[in-house]
Amino acid sequence: MAQNQNPPASALPPGPDPALKRLERFVGTWKVTGRTLDAQEDNVSGRFSFEWLPGGFFLQQRTELDFAGYQVQGLEVIGYDPATDRFPSTVYSSMVGVRSPTSTTSRATR
């Protein structure tokens, strides 16, 4: 009969980098409004939702926006690079290829 033995701590895979805790403040759902730079009134609205992927190595952001009349959905996966102390991300958006204003001003509330 085999015995269950726990592997030594040195044999366990490493956990998420503690620097990822800096992103914890984003976790939750945020209502956003704003405007493109050429607009006189708000023409961007929607929500961002942030949650940790299993294991805690990556934070995902889901986006649903009305961006100046375009319905946009997106997914961003955010990680951590200890060599640069930065949080690189990859974004997948339904707005890819749509010509749009390059800058916006915005506000976010929980």
C-alpha positions, 0 to 999 in steps of 0.5 A: 500500500502506497503512503501519501507523502507531501513533497518537500517545499523545495520541490513545489513549483513557485507561486505567483510573484509577490509584485502581482499584489500591486494589481489587487486594487483593480479587482472588481467591476468598474463602471466607466464613462468618458469622451474622445478628445474631439467630443463635447460630451461623454460618448464612451461608457461601459464597464471593466471587470478584473479577476485573478485567473486560477493560480494567481499568476495572471489578472484578466480584464473583461471589457464591455464598452459603447465607444462612440457608437461602436460596441466593443468587447475585450479581454486582457491578460496581465502578467508580471515580468520581474526582469523589468518590474513591469506588467506586460499584457495582451489584449484581444478586442472586437474593435481591432481594425476599426478606425477610432480616435486615439485618445480618450478622457475617462472616469471610473467608479466602482 
